[in-house]
C-alpha cells in the first residue's frame, strides 16, 4: 500500500549541503501562513524554496504570483503529450483544442514568474509540437524563442510503425534572449578539448592552439587583401575566395607579438595562436542531445524501478541526466527551478542534487508520494541517477504542502 502524503515520516538524516538562498525560505513561510496551503511534511533541513505542492497546477501557479513573481530562473514543463493513451497516474486523452488551451493557460501564468535571465523549457513530441510552438510564440513572443532541442529519447528500433520515432523535443524560450545569452552557462569540456592545446615553440605564455588566419571574403574590405611576408621572407597570399582576418598593419603587429604561427620550419601557412590561458573553457550548447549524453526514457524507467521495486511507477519519467543538462545551462547554484507537472519528481531530485531551490506541483497524490520518497532518498545521499556526475553526497531538506479544496 502506498503511504499518504501526510503519513511520510519527518525524520532528517543530514549530510553536506551548502547554499545561501534565503528568499525561498521566506516564500515557504508565506505558503505555510497562507490559508490555501497546509504543510503536511518537512524532511531534513529545507534550504531555499524546496517545496512540493499537492494541488491543481493552474491555481497553484496563480497563487505563486503572490509569493514568487519574478524569482524563478528556470521553468521546466513536461505536460501530457496528448498521445491518446491512459497511464497509471494520468489520462492523456483530450481533443486537440482542449489540450492546447490547457497548456497555453499555464504558460501564460508562468511567464510573470521568470527572472530577467530566466528561461522556459517544454518537453513535447511530434503529435503536438508544431501547434504548441505557434501557441507558445504568441505567449512569449517569437523574438523570445531560443531553440528546439532534439532529444534522442530511445536507441531501440520500433518495427510496428511506419517510422521508428526515436526523439522528442524541448522548446526553449527566454524572458530576454540577450540577457539569457550572456548569463547562460556553457557545457563542460572533455579531455579531448584540452588536448588541442600544445606548446611546440615553448611559448612562455603556455599552451595554445592555432586557428585559421584567413576567412571567407564575403564581408572583407580591400585592406584585407595583401601579400603577407613571413619573418623568414616567405610571401603568403590568402587562398582564392578568402581574405586575411586582419589588415596588414594589424597582422604585422600580431607577428611581432608572437601571435602568428608559421610552422616549425617557418615556411608553413600562417595561423593565429589562441592561448589556453585566455580561452573560455566551455562548449556552446547544441540542439541535438544524444542518448549517450543525457539518457533515455528506458534509462529513467529502470532507474525508478531500481529505487522503488514495489511502487506503482510513473509511466513516462525523464532521465536525471536530461534535467541535469537543462539546469546546467539555465541555472546556477541557489537559483529557483519550477516544475508545474512534477510527475515522478525528476526535476526536484536533480535540482536538489545540483543545489538549486525548487518548487514542484503535482495533482495526483500517488505520483506526489513517489516524488516525496525519491526526495527523501536524495536528502539521505542517493548515489544513483546524476549523483556522481554532479558530486552529490546528501543533505538539505524539503517541505510538502497540500492545497485546500
FENUR-V973426 format. One record per residue. N is the residue number from 1. RES is the residue in one letter. PHI is phi in degrees with one decimal (* if undefined). Layout:
n->{N/N}
res->{RES/RES}
phi->{PHI/PHI}
This chain:
n->{1/2/3/4/5/6/7/8/9/10/11/12/13/14/15/16/17/18/19/20/21/22/23/24/25/26/27/28/29/30/31/32/33/34/35/36/37/38/39/40/41/42/43/44/45/46/47/48/49/50/51/52/53/54/55/56/57/58/59/60/61/62/63/64/65/66/67/68/69/70/71/72/73/74/75/76/77/78/79/80/81/82/83/84/85/86/87/88/89/90/91/92/93/94/95/96/97/98/99/100/101/102/103/104/105/106/107/108/109/110/111/112/113/114/115/116/117/118/119/120/121/122/123/124/125/126/127/128/129/130/131/132/133/134/135/136/137/138/139/140/141/142/143/144/145/146/147/148/149/150/151/152/153/154/155/156/157/158/159/160/161/162/163/164/165/166/167/168/169/170/171/172/173/174/175/176/177/178/179/180/181/182/183/184/185/186/187/188/189/190/191/192/193/194/195/196/197/198/199/200/201/202/203/204/205/206/207/208/209/210/211/212/213/214/215/216/217/218/219/220/221/222/223/224/225/226/227/228/229/230/231/232/233/234/235/236/237/238/239/240/241/242/243/244/245/246/247/248/249/250/251/252/253/254/255/256/257/258/259/260/261/262/263/264/265/266/267/268/269/270/271/272/273/274/275/276/277/278/279/280/281/282/283/284/285/286/287/288/289/290/291/292/293/294/295/296/297/298/299/300/301/302/303/304/305/306/307/308/309/310/311/312/313/314/315/316/317/318/319/320/321/322/323/324/325/326/327/328/329/330/331/332/333/334/335/336/337/338/339/340/341/342/343/344/345/346/347/348/349/350/351/352/353/354/355/356/357/358/359/360/361/362/363/364/365/366/367/368/369/370/371/372/373/374/375/376/377/378/379/380/381/382/383/384/385/386/387/388/389/390/391/392/393/394/395/396/397/398/399/400/401/402/403/404/405}
res->{X/X/X/X/X/X/X/X/X/X/X/X/X/X/X/X/X/X/X/X/X/X/X/X/X/X/X/X/X/X/X/X/X/X/X/X/X/X/X/X/X/X/X/X/X/X/X/X/X/X/X/X/X/X/X/X/X/X/X/X/X/X/X/X/X/X/X/X/X/X/X/X/X/X/X/X/X/X/X/X/X/X/X/X/X/X/X/X/X/X/X/X/X/X/X/X/X/X/X/X/X/X/X/X/X/X/X/X/X/X/X/X/X/X/X/X/X/X/X/X/X/X/X/X/X/X/X/X/X/X/X/X/X/X/X/X/X/X/X/X/X/X/X/X/X/X/X/X/X/X/X/X/X/X/X/X/X/X/X/X/X/X/X/X/X/X/X/X/X/X/X/X/X/X/X/X/X/X/X/X/X/X/X/X/X/X/X/X/X/X/X/X/X/X/X/X/X/X/X/X/X/X/X/X/X/X/X/X/X/X/X/X/X/X/X/X/X/X/X/X/X/X/X/X/X/X/X/X/X/X/X/X/X/X/X/X/X/X/X/X/X/X/X/X/X/X/X/X/X/X/X/X/X/X/X/X/X/X/X/X/X/X/X/X/X/X/X/X/X/X/X/X/X/X/X/X/X/X/X/X/X/X/X/X/X/X/X/X/X/X/X/X/X/X/X/X/X/X/X/X/X/X/X/X/X/X/X/X/X/X/X/X/X/X/X/X/X/X/X/X/X/X/X/X/X/X/X/X/X/X/X/X/X/X/X/X/X/X/X/X/X/X/X/X/X/X/X/X/X/X/X/X/X/X/X/X/X/X/X/X/X/X/X/X/X/X/X/X/X/X/X/X/X/X/X/X/X/X/X/X/X/X/X/X/X/X/X/X/X/X/X/X/X/X/X/X/X/X/X/X/X/X/X/X/X}
phi->{*/-80.6/-67.5/-78.1/-58.0/-76.4/-91.8/-65.9/-69.8/-90.9/-71.6/-148.4/-67.9/-120.5/-135.9/-71.2/-162.3/-135.0/-163.9/-123.9/-83.3/-104.5/-55.9/-64.3/-64.7/-64.5/-61.7/-67.9/-62.6/-66.5/-63.3/-62.4/-84.0/-76.9/-68.6/-83.3/-129.3/-110.5/-68.9/-120.1/-164.2/-134.5/-129.6/72.6/-113.2/-56.9/-123.6/69.1/-69.8/40.4/-129.8/-120.2/-127.0/-88.4/174.4/-75.9/-70.0/-64.9/-64.8/-69.3/-61.8/-63.1/-63.8/-66.0/-58.6/-75.7/-113.2/-137.6/-62.0/72.1/-123.2/-97.1/-82.0/-144.2/-115.5/-113.6/-118.2/-122.7/-72.7/-54.1/-85.7/59.8/-93.0/64.2/-128.3/-103.3/-117.4/-58.6/-106.3/-165.4/-98.7/-109.9/-127.2/-137.4/-75.4/-57.6/-63.9/-65.9/-62.7/-64.5/-63.1/-59.2/-69.6/-62.6/-55.8/-74.6/-64.8/-63.9/-77.6/-70.4/-53.3/-66.7/-80.0/-74.1/-73.1/-64.8/-105.8/-80.0/-146.3/-122.4/-121.8/-120.0/-81.9/-164.4/-120.4/-63.6/-59.1/-122.8/-57.3/-74.8/-67.7/-65.4/-59.1/-63.5/-67.1/-67.5/-57.8/-69.8/-73.9/-95.9/94.8/-59.8/-68.2/-98.3/-75.0/-101.3/-171.2/-108.5/-88.3/-99.4/-105.9/-77.2/-89.6/-148.8/-116.9/-90.2/-97.0/-98.2/-94.4/-89.7/-120.3/-64.6/-130.3/-88.1/-81.8/-118.6/-139.1/-129.0/-125.4/-125.1/-87.8/-119.8/-126.5/-121.8/-63.1/-148.0/-57.3/-64.2/-68.0/-60.3/-60.5/-74.8/-91.6/-65.3/-92.7/-83.7/-85.3/-64.3/-88.6/-92.7/-57.7/-61.8/-66.0/-69.2/-67.8/-68.7/-90.6/-128.8/-143.2/-66.7/-104.5/53.9/-63.1/-64.2/-81.3/99.5/-59.4/-150.3/-125.6/-103.2/-128.4/-61.2/-94.2/-126.6/-142.3/-58.5/-90.5/-58.9/-116.4/-74.9/-103.0/-55.5/-71.3/-97.9/-113.4/-169.4/-77.3/-94.1/-99.8/-73.7/-54.8/-89.4/94.0/-66.5/-100.7/-120.4/-118.4/-63.9/-59.8/-59.5/82.2/-125.4/-140.1/-67.1/-72.2/-117.7/-69.6/-59.1/-62.4/-67.1/-63.9/-61.8/-63.6/-67.3/-65.3/-62.3/-80.7/76.3/-102.4/-122.6/-107.6/-110.6/84.5/-63.0/-96.0/86.8/-105.3/-75.1/-61.3/-62.8/-137.0/-91.2/-90.7/-121.0/-89.3/-59.9/-62.3/-103.0/-77.5/-87.5/-73.9/154.0/-107.5/-65.7/-59.5/-97.4/-98.3/-111.8/-108.0/-81.9/-59.9/-67.4/-93.3/-125.8/89.1/-128.6/-62.6/-63.2/-61.2/-64.2/-64.7/-64.8/-62.4/-65.8/-62.9/-70.1/-71.9/-132.5/-65.8/-111.0/-104.7/-69.7/-78.6/-69.6/-78.2/-128.5/-75.7/-103.7/-70.9/-61.9/-65.2/-65.3/-67.6/-62.3/-63.7/-60.2/-70.1/-62.7/-75.3/-94.8/-140.0/-123.6/-54.9/92.3/-68.2/-102.8/-114.2/-122.3/-130.1/-76.7/-119.8/-63.7/58.5/-83.4/88.9/-59.9/-60.3/-64.4/-62.4/-69.7/-59.3/-61.7/-64.0/-92.9/63.0/-102.5/-80.1/-153.2/-129.9/-120.2/-124.9/-145.6/-93.0/-92.3/-59.9/-68.5/-64.1/-66.2/-62.6/-61.4/-61.7/-65.4/-62.2/-64.9/-67.8/-61.2/-63.8/-62.9/-57.8/-77.8/102.6/-46.5/-103.3/-95.2/62.8/-94.4/-57.2/-65.8/-57.7/-102.1/73.1/-82.7/-129.3/105.0/122.8/74.5/-178.9/-155.4/-126.3/-118.1/-127.0/-124.0/-70.4/-70.4/-58.5}
